[in-house]
Structures are given as C-alpha cells and as structure tokens.
C-alpha cells in the first residue's frame, strides 16, 4: 500500500445508500463504480428483510445493513431511494445525525426549505439547505430539464407545453414485470385488431397500470389530482418552475405510459421571451453540459429510447421553430429515467456536497 493511502481514504466522506437493493439503488451502485472515486466508506442500507445481503460496489462486496438510526452515525452524505413515506420518516433522522440527505422521493421536492437541484442547471441551490436535505427531481422532469435549462439561460423561457412517453420502469420493477408478462401473452398473435381483444388476453394482469400497456399506450401516470390532472403531470409543472426559478411559468403536461422498458421520451413546445432560430438553439444545445444533440431527420437521426437507454445525457432531436410563433421551439427529448432521471442526478448532487469539504 502506498504510504498515506489509508489516511487519504479515511479522510474522504462516508456515503450511505439507503434503498440499495431497489431498482434505482442497483443503478446507483453501478454509477458509483463508474465515476471518480471520491468516497471513503460506502455504507449500503435497506429494509430489514434485505439485511445481510452482499452487493458489489466499486469492486468490493459490501453487506447490506438494516435501516435504523444508528446506521447514520459517521455518515456525511446519505442518498435515499425509498418510497415517499419512508423518506419522510427517515431523512430527518439521518439529517439529525449529521448527514446531508439527497432524497430521490417526492417527499421534500416542493418544501421551500429543501433545494431541488439539477447540477447542470442550478448547482448553486445545493448550498442553501436549512433542513439538511436536498431533493432530486422526478424522472420525467429530469428527462427534459437539462436541455430546457440551457435554452432558458439563453432565451428566457415563458411557456411550456409537454407530452411525455414514459417507460414502464418509471413504475418500478412491477411495471417492467407487467410489461414483459403482457408481451409474452400477446406475442405471435393477431391481437390488437379488435376492440378489447388485448384487454381480454391480459385479463386483470395490468400491474401498476390502469390499462394494458403491451400493444397500447396509456394516457395516465400517477395518482388523481384536482381538475383531472395526474400527480405525474403536476410534478413536471411544479418541479420545472422551482428548478428554473420561474414560479409563475405557464406549464401544461400530458403524461402517457408506453411499452418501453427504460427511457422516457417527451415532445416539448417551449415559448421564449424573444425570437429564436433553429441554428441558435442547436448551438446552445450542442455545447450544453449533459446534452447530446442528435438531429438529422432526413438521415433517420433522432433520439429513440432503444438507443438512449443506458446512457447519461439528455438526447435532443427534431429541433424546429414553431410554424406559427417565431418565439417558440419544438423539440423531442429522450433520457434514461433510471440513470440521469434518478441515480445519476442524485450521485452528481452528492458530489457537489462532497466538494464543499475540500
């Protein structure tokens, strides 16, 4: 061992990953193994039923610990990927024990004392955290906000209309299992040609979705809110406003679930303060951190989930100026909802917090 190596590692921040055995937690461990090694101890935490399992992180088999108050002793930063109610209970406990919490649930996103951070857009916000908690945005918001943040910085966003095409993994492992089960039922058949034939074949096997998702699209994601809106649609509206610092930004969203395993896609109609050009927008997007411009429709080049899955950036294509409004742009964006849409952004936030120690 090189002299001083042990001391250097022990001086690095200790990281806890709470919800390490979940879908996003699994991706997070992979991301931690791919990014710069800035951490000392990485402590894996999950529910008592998962305690004792061993998971690999940065090439080391690490035993999963049961969630408890004591597990946060000595932890500098705690990454939470657990349901809202668990985060609401345990994130304040971790913060009280001295950890800075980066929470991927919806429990704190709209709390005025909790910053909602996307490092490419509002990294400064991470430093003002009176509750010791930093919130990670929803995966749908994160699929587009890096690209929108870059365009807003150049042109000043004043209105946003979005339709999402959301992968089933956004509903967790049960969403993926449901799609695969339904695909097995419909594969090799003539289903999808008569009213109700897919529903009859699937039966009650709709999992977390209100309708069959195989051979179908479902114009609903989340829970019911006032006025016929869904919780997923309200998240995109409210979170975009908070991240961009535009509390009165007009936003209209329709969320649709599609038979894709991983990677959300969105069509975006964005109006700006002044006239925009396609050339100028492409220049902004081509140089924006965390964005890949892939836009040559004549050659069949535009982002699709099949190509974007497993990658980190927001991919943007179909960049057009609105036909009837010289201040508006039309875009198609794709982003892996488990990587940048969840685990990667949380890891980036944790790295910003860790940098404060140096």
N, C-alpha and C positions, 0 to 999 in steps of 0.2 A: 504493500500500500504506500502511496506517495505521502510523505510527511505532510501533515495538516489536512489530509483528505477527510478524516473523521470529524475534525473540528469544523471544517467548512460545511459538512453536511448537517451537523447538529445545529449550526447557526442559521440554516435555511428554515423557512416557515414550515410548520406542520399543517398538513391538509387532511381534512376529513371528508369523505364522500358518503353522504347519507342517502340510502336508496341505491347502493352499489350494485345490487342484483337485478334491478329493473331494466327495462328496455333502453332508456336513456342512460342509466348508470353504466350499462355494459359498453355503450358507445363512448361514454366519458372516460372509462378506464383505457380504452384503446387510444383516445385522443391524448391523454396524459402520457402515454407511452411514445407518442409520435412527436410531441412538442418539446421545447427546450427543458432540460432537467433543472428546474429551479427549486424543487421541493426537497425537504428533508424527509421526515416520516410521512407516508400516505396511509391514513387510517380508514379502513373500509367498515361501513356501518349499515345495518339493515334491520328488518324486523326480527324478533326472537326466533321465528321459525327458520330463518336463513343463517342464524349464528352458527359458527363453526365451519361453514363452507370456506373453501380456499379459492381465491381468484388471482389471476396474474395481473400485475400492474408494474410497468417498467421492468419486466423480466423477473420479477420476484413474486413467488406465491405468498399471498397475504391472507390471513384468516379474517373472516367477517365477524365483526363484533355486534352484539345486540344493542339496539338503541336504548340509551339510558343517560342520565345526567352526567355521570362520571366519565362517559366516553369522550366528552368535550374538554376534559381537563388537559391543558397544554396545547390545545388546538388553536392555531392562528386564524385559519380560514376554513369554513365548513360549507361545502357545496351540497345543497339539498335538492334531491329529485324524488319527491314523495307527494302523495295526494294533498290537496289543499288543507284538509282538516288536520293532518299530521304536521304539516309545515306550520300552521297557525299555532299549534301547541308547542312544538319543539324548537322552532327557530328562535323565539325569545329566550328559551333556556340556553341554547348554545351561545347567543349573544351575551347573556348574563354571565356566562363562564369565561368571557373574554374573546370569543371567536367573532370574526366578521363573517356573517352569513351571506352566501349568494344563493338565492332561492329561485328554483325553476317553477314553482307552483303559481297559482293565481291568487294566493292568499294576501299578498302585500303589494301587488303591482300598482294599484291606484291609491295606496296610502301616501298622503302628501309628505310624510316623513321618511319615505323609502324611495331612493332614486331608482328609476327604471332605465337600464343602461344598455347601449349598443356601442361597443368600443370604437367602431368606425364613425359613429355619428355624434355621440355626446359623452366622450370619455371623461370630461371634467366633472360630470354629475356624480361619479363614483365616490368623490371625496366628501360629499355632504350626506352623511348617513347617521342622523341622530339616534336611530334605533339600533344601529349596528347591523343593519340588514340592507342588502342590495338585491333588487328584483331583476330576474331575467324575463324578457318579454315572451309572449305566446309564440308558438312556432309559426303560425300563419303570419303574424306581424313581421317576424324576423325574415320570412321568405322574400319580403319586398323592401323593407325599411332601409337597408344599406344603400340600395340604388336610389330610392326616393330621397334619402338624406343628402346624397351627393347632388342631386338635381335641385333640391330645395336650397342648398348653400349657394348655388349659382344663380337661380332664377326666382326664388321665393314662391313656395307652394301656397295656393289659395283655395283649392278644392280638389277632392279626391273621390273617385268612383272606382270600386274594386269588385271583381268577381273572382272567387277562389275555386281551385280544382284540387281538393285536398286528399292526400294519400290516407289509406286506412290505418297506417301505423300511427297517425295522429290520435287515434282512439286507443292506443296501447296494443299490447300483444294480442288481446282478444280480437281487435279489429283485423289484424293480419291473419290470425287463425280462421276467423269467419270468412274472409275473402277466399282463402285457399280451400276451405271446405266447400264453399259455394262453387268455386271454379271446377272442382272435381265433379260436382253434381251436374254441371251444365256442359262440360267438355264433351265434344264429339256428338252433340245432339243438335236438333233443329230448333231448340228453344230460342225465344226472343223474337218469334214471328207471329205470335197471337197474344191478345190481351190476357195478362195474368198467368201465362204459362211458366215464366221464371219463378214467380211467387209460389205457384203450386209445387214446383220442383224443390224449391228451397224450404218450403214449409215455415216452421217457426224459427229456423236457424238463421235469424237476422243479426244475432250477436248484439253489439252496441249500436246498431243502426236501425232506423225505423222501417226501412225497406231493404230488399235485396240489393247488394252492391255489385255482384257479378252481372255482366251484360246490362249494366244500368248506371245511371247517375242519380244521386240523392240530394235534392236541394235543401239540405239541412245538416248542421253540425252544431253540437252543443245542446243547451237547455233553453226552454222558452223564456223570453223576456217580454216586457210590455210592448204592445203595438205590433206583435207578430215577428219581431226580430229575435234572432238567436243569440245566446251568450257568446258564441264564437265571433259573430258579426260585431257585437258591441265591444269585444276585446280589441279587434283590429282598429275600430274607431277611437276608442279611449286611449289605447296604448300609443297609436301613431301621434295623437295630439300631445301626449305627455313627452314622448321621446324627442319630437321635433320642436317642442316649446311653443306649440300653436293651440292653445286651449279652446279656441272657437273655430277651428278648421272644419268646414263642412265635409263630412265623410259619409258615403253610402256604400254598404258592403252586402254582397250576397255570397254565402258560403255553400259550396257544393262538394259532396263526397264522391270520389271517382274510384274505379277499380285499379288503383295503382298502389303498390306496397309502400314505397317510401319516396318522398319528394313532392312537396306542394308546388303547384303552379298557380299563377294569377294573371288575369288581364287587368291592366291599370290605365285609367283615364285620369290624367293629372293636369290641372289648370294652374298657371303661374301668373305672377304679377305683370310680366311683360311678354312681348312676343318672343317665341322660341323658334329655333331652327333644328332640323334633324342633325345637321352637321355639328352644331354646337353641343347638342345633347349627347351625341356619340362621343365627342371629345371628352366631355365630362365623365361619362360612364367608362370609357376606355382607360382612364387614368385614376379612377376611384379605387381606393383600397377595398379589397373584399368583393369586387365586382368583376365579372368576365362579360365582355360584350361579344356576342356570337350572333351576328345579324347579317345574313345574306340569303334572303328567302329564295331568290332566283336560283341559287345553287343548292337549295334544300338545307340551308344552315340556319337553324334557330334552336333554342333550348327545348329539350323534352326531358321528362323525368327519367326515361330509360338511360339517358346519357349523363344526367346531372347527379344521379344517386351516388352517394359515397364520396362526393367532393365537397369542398368547404365554401366556395364563393356563392354569391347570388349571380345567376346567369341571366342575361338580358338580351332579348331579341325583338323582332318585329317593331322596331322604333319608327314611329310615324308621327307626323304632325296631324292633328285633328283636321278633318276636311272642312269644318265649318267654324273653327276657332283657332286663330293664329297664336293664341297663348296656351294651347293645350297639346299634350303629347299622349300617344297611345303606346303602351309597352306590353310585352309578355315576359314574365319573370318566372324562374324556377329556383328553388332552394331545397336542399336536403333537410327535411324537418327534424331529423334526429341529430344532425351534426350542427350546422350553423343555427338551425331552428331550435336547438336546445343545448346539447352538450358543449359544442364548441364555444358558443357565446358565453356560457357560464364559465368555461375554462379561461377565456380571454378576460372576463371580469375579474376572476381570481388572480390572474397575472397582474392586472392593474393594481389591485390591492397589495399584492406581494411587493410590487415595485416601490411602494411607499416606504418600505422598511430599509431600502438601500440608500 
